[in-house]
């Protein structure tokens, strides 16, 4: 998960470009509702925790929800970037394609 998107597992055969409305549930905080776009999908092998590995890009995240996620995820340097390095919140969540 990053401020730009999230990777999920799904048993549903989603399509790239499809929009999903989802919620995060956090301890001691109200649920965070967001809209995300499917940016990649890969079928997983038999025995995996789900049928598909899916990359979602946040496209509608209220400022309060963004602030809450930023607090949960920590400062940008703890999210994989170096201090002063611009964080990518563009067209993909964390990677341009699923892990090999």
FIFI-218666 format. One record per residue (C-alpha): y, x, z; chain; residue in one letter. Coordinates in Angstrom, 3 decimals. Last residue first. Layout:
BEGIN
<lumlo><north>Y</north><east>X</east><up>Z</up><chain>A</chain><res>A</res></lumlo>
...
//
This chain:
BEGIN
<lumlo><north>-12.077</north><east>7.440</east><up>-10.725</up><chain>A</chain><res>X</res></lumlo>
<lumlo><north>-9.149</north><east>5.969</east><up>-8.818</up><chain>A</chain><res>X</res></lumlo>
<lumlo><north>-7.413</north><east>3.002</east><up>-10.422</up><chain>A</chain><res>X</res></lumlo>
<lumlo><north>-4.696</north><east>3.635</east><up>-12.981</up><chain>A</chain><res>X</res></lumlo>
<lumlo><north>-0.991</north><east>4.372</east><up>-12.995</up><chain>A</chain><res>X</res></lumlo>
<lumlo><north>-1.030</north><east>5.086</east><up>-9.280</up><chain>A</chain><res>X</res></lumlo>
<lumlo><north>0.705</north><east>4.017</east><up>-6.034</up><chain>A</chain><res>X</res></lumlo>
<lumlo><north>1.483</north><east>0.399</east><up>-7.021</up><chain>A</chain><res>X</res></lumlo>
<lumlo><north>2.576</north><east>0.365</east><up>-10.660</up><chain>A</chain><res>X</res></lumlo>
<lumlo><north>5.596</north><east>-0.690</east><up>-12.668</up><chain>A</chain><res>X</res></lumlo>
<lumlo><north>8.329</north><east>0.818</east><up>-10.568</up><chain>A</chain><res>X</res></lumlo>
<lumlo><north>8.604</north><east>1.381</east><up>-6.836</up><chain>A</chain><res>X</res></lumlo>
<lumlo><north>8.332</north><east>5.150</east><up>-7.182</up><chain>A</chain><res>X</res></lumlo>
<lumlo><north>9.825</north><east>6.952</east><up>-4.164</up><chain>A</chain><res>X</res></lumlo>
<lumlo><north>12.577</north><east>9.482</east><up>-4.838</up><chain>A</chain><res>X</res></lumlo>
<lumlo><north>11.984</north><east>12.834</east><up>-3.170</up><chain>A</chain><res>X</res></lumlo>
<lumlo><north>14.517</north><east>13.730</east><up>-0.462</up><chain>A</chain><res>X</res></lumlo>
<lumlo><north>11.779</north><east>14.273</east><up>2.091</up><chain>A</chain><res>X</res></lumlo>
<lumlo><north>8.464</north><east>14.670</east><up>0.321</up><chain>A</chain><res>X</res></lumlo>
<lumlo><north>6.457</north><east>11.721</east><up>-0.902</up><chain>A</chain><res>X</res></lumlo>
<lumlo><north>3.084</north><east>10.474</east><up>0.360</up><chain>A</chain><res>X</res></lumlo>
<lumlo><north>4.132</north><east>7.493</east><up>2.454</up><chain>A</chain><res>X</res></lumlo>
<lumlo><north>5.036</north><east>9.566</east><up>5.538</up><chain>A</chain><res>X</res></lumlo>
<lumlo><north>7.992</north><east>11.129</east><up>3.683</up><chain>A</chain><res>X</res></lumlo>
<lumlo><north>9.159</north><east>7.599</east><up>2.824</up><chain>A</chain><res>X</res></lumlo>
<lumlo><north>9.624</north><east>6.697</east><up>6.531</up><chain>A</chain><res>X</res></lumlo>
<lumlo><north>7.014</north><east>4.426</east><up>8.121</up><chain>A</chain><res>X</res></lumlo>
<lumlo><north>4.632</north><east>1.965</east><up>6.480</up><chain>A</chain><res>X</res></lumlo>
<lumlo><north>5.066</north><east>-0.710</east><up>9.168</up><chain>A</chain><res>X</res></lumlo>
<lumlo><north>8.861</north><east>-0.290</east><up>9.358</up><chain>A</chain><res>X</res></lumlo>
<lumlo><north>9.186</north><east>-0.319</east><up>5.553</up><chain>A</chain><res>X</res></lumlo>
<lumlo><north>6.956</north><east>-3.410</east><up>5.427</up><chain>A</chain><res>X</res></lumlo>
<lumlo><north>9.282</north><east>-5.227</east><up>7.849</up><chain>A</chain><res>X</res></lumlo>
<lumlo><north>12.376</north><east>-4.234</east><up>5.845</up><chain>A</chain><res>X</res></lumlo>
<lumlo><north>10.780</north><east>-5.434</east><up>2.612</up><chain>A</chain><res>X</res></lumlo>
<lumlo><north>9.860</north><east>-8.732</east><up>4.275</up><chain>A</chain><res>X</res></lumlo>
<lumlo><north>13.421</north><east>-9.213</east><up>5.534</up><chain>A</chain><res>X</res></lumlo>
<lumlo><north>14.812</north><east>-8.362</east><up>2.076</up><chain>A</chain><res>X</res></lumlo>
<lumlo><north>12.542</north><east>-10.978</east><up>0.432</up><chain>A</chain><res>X</res></lumlo>
<lumlo><north>9.839</north><east>-9.595</east><up>-1.855</up><chain>A</chain><res>X</res></lumlo>
<lumlo><north>9.519</north><east>-10.914</east><up>-5.394</up><chain>A</chain><res>X</res></lumlo>
<lumlo><north>8.036</north><east>-8.591</east><up>-7.991</up><chain>A</chain><res>X</res></lumlo>
<lumlo><north>5.599</north><east>-6.581</east><up>-5.890</up><chain>A</chain><res>X</res></lumlo>
<lumlo><north>3.245</north><east>-4.694</east><up>-8.200</up><chain>A</chain><res>X</res></lumlo>
<lumlo><north>-0.494</north><east>-5.318</east><up>-7.825</up><chain>A</chain><res>X</res></lumlo>
<lumlo><north>-3.385</north><east>-2.992</east><up>-8.683</up><chain>A</chain><res>X</res></lumlo>
<lumlo><north>-6.869</north><east>-4.564</east><up>-8.678</up><chain>A</chain><res>X</res></lumlo>
<lumlo><north>-10.405</north><east>-3.271</east><up>-8.006</up><chain>A</chain><res>X</res></lumlo>
<lumlo><north>-12.892</north><east>-5.936</east><up>-9.125</up><chain>A</chain><res>X</res></lumlo>
<lumlo><north>-16.321</north><east>-7.382</east><up>-8.223</up><chain>A</chain><res>X</res></lumlo>
<lumlo><north>-15.970</north><east>-6.899</east><up>-4.468</up><chain>A</chain><res>X</res></lumlo>
<lumlo><north>-17.247</north><east>-4.623</east><up>-1.655</up><chain>A</chain><res>X</res></lumlo>
<lumlo><north>-19.222</north><east>-2.558</east><up>-4.196</up><chain>A</chain><res>X</res></lumlo>
<lumlo><north>-22.996</north><east>-3.130</east><up>-4.457</up><chain>A</chain><res>X</res></lumlo>
<lumlo><north>-22.919</north><east>-3.555</east><up>-8.230</up><chain>A</chain><res>X</res></lumlo>
<lumlo><north>-20.228</north><east>-1.366</east><up>-9.784</up><chain>A</chain><res>X</res></lumlo>
<lumlo><north>-16.572</north><east>-2.327</east><up>-9.827</up><chain>A</chain><res>X</res></lumlo>
<lumlo><north>-14.685</north><east>-3.908</east><up>-12.724</up><chain>A</chain><res>X</res></lumlo>
<lumlo><north>-11.193</north><east>-2.463</east><up>-13.101</up><chain>A</chain><res>X</res></lumlo>
<lumlo><north>-7.852</north><east>-4.266</east><up>-13.018</up><chain>A</chain><res>X</res></lumlo>
<lumlo><north>-4.331</north><east>-3.057</east><up>-13.691</up><chain>A</chain><res>X</res></lumlo>
<lumlo><north>-0.742</north><east>-4.325</east><up>-13.376</up><chain>A</chain><res>X</res></lumlo>
<lumlo><north>-1.428</north><east>-7.703</east><up>-11.708</up><chain>A</chain><res>X</res></lumlo>
<lumlo><north>1.992</north><east>-9.058</east><up>-10.726</up><chain>A</chain><res>X</res></lumlo>
<lumlo><north>2.975</north><east>-9.775</east><up>-7.147</up><chain>A</chain><res>X</res></lumlo>
<lumlo><north>4.762</north><east>-12.566</east><up>-5.307</up><chain>A</chain><res>X</res></lumlo>
<lumlo><north>5.331</north><east>-12.192</east><up>-1.587</up><chain>A</chain><res>X</res></lumlo>
<lumlo><north>4.888</north><east>-13.952</east><up>1.743</up><chain>A</chain><res>X</res></lumlo>
<lumlo><north>5.087</north><east>-11.918</east><up>4.954</up><chain>A</chain><res>X</res></lumlo>
<lumlo><north>3.482</north><east>-13.676</east><up>7.912</up><chain>A</chain><res>X</res></lumlo>
<lumlo><north>5.575</north><east>-13.712</east><up>11.115</up><chain>A</chain><res>X</res></lumlo>
<lumlo><north>5.389</north><east>-10.608</east><up>13.270</up><chain>A</chain><res>X</res></lumlo>
<lumlo><north>3.581</north><east>-9.607</east><up>16.473</up><chain>A</chain><res>X</res></lumlo>
<lumlo><north>0.497</north><east>-8.325</east><up>14.612</up><chain>A</chain><res>X</res></lumlo>
<lumlo><north>0.887</north><east>-8.461</east><up>10.849</up><chain>A</chain><res>X</res></lumlo>
<lumlo><north>-0.463</north><east>-10.956</east><up>8.325</up><chain>A</chain><res>X</res></lumlo>
<lumlo><north>0.422</north><east>-10.203</east><up>4.731</up><chain>A</chain><res>X</res></lumlo>
<lumlo><north>0.668</north><east>-13.191</east><up>2.391</up><chain>A</chain><res>X</res></lumlo>
<lumlo><north>0.035</north><east>-13.746</east><up>-1.317</up><chain>A</chain><res>X</res></lumlo>
<lumlo><north>1.482</north><east>-15.460</east><up>-4.377</up><chain>A</chain><res>X</res></lumlo>
<lumlo><north>-0.152</north><east>-14.066</east><up>-7.506</up><chain>A</chain><res>X</res></lumlo>
<lumlo><north>1.290</north><east>-13.563</east><up>-10.985</up><chain>A</chain><res>X</res></lumlo>
<lumlo><north>-0.937</north><east>-12.649</east><up>-13.956</up><chain>A</chain><res>X</res></lumlo>
<lumlo><north>0.367</north><east>-9.811</east><up>-16.147</up><chain>A</chain><res>X</res></lumlo>
<lumlo><north>-3.004</north><east>-8.080</east><up>-16.318</up><chain>A</chain><res>X</res></lumlo>
<lumlo><north>-5.639</north><east>-10.794</east><up>-15.918</up><chain>A</chain><res>X</res></lumlo>
<lumlo><north>-7.648</north><east>-11.655</east><up>-12.802</up><chain>A</chain><res>X</res></lumlo>
<lumlo><north>-11.450</north><east>-11.918</east><up>-12.808</up><chain>A</chain><res>X</res></lumlo>
<lumlo><north>-11.835</north><east>-13.175</east><up>-9.219</up><chain>A</chain><res>X</res></lumlo>
<lumlo><north>-14.082</north><east>-11.278</east><up>-6.774</up><chain>A</chain><res>X</res></lumlo>
<lumlo><north>-11.078</north><east>-9.283</east><up>-5.637</up><chain>A</chain><res>X</res></lumlo>
<lumlo><north>-10.352</north><east>-5.903</east><up>-4.043</up><chain>A</chain><res>X</res></lumlo>
<lumlo><north>-6.725</north><east>-4.972</east><up>-3.444</up><chain>A</chain><res>X</res></lumlo>
<lumlo><north>-4.259</north><east>-2.200</east><up>-4.281</up><chain>A</chain><res>X</res></lumlo>
<lumlo><north>-0.675</north><east>-2.788</east><up>-3.174</up><chain>A</chain><res>X</res></lumlo>
<lumlo><north>2.841</north><east>-2.668</east><up>-4.518</up><chain>A</chain><res>X</res></lumlo>
<lumlo><north>6.237</north><east>-1.005</east><up>-4.655</up><chain>A</chain><res>X</res></lumlo>
<lumlo><north>6.907</north><east>-0.559</east><up>-0.929</up><chain>A</chain><res>X</res></lumlo>
<lumlo><north>3.520</north><east>1.112</east><up>-0.737</up><chain>A</chain><res>X</res></lumlo>
<lumlo><north>0.000</north><east>0.000</east><up>0.000</up><chain>A</chain><res>X</res></lumlo>
//
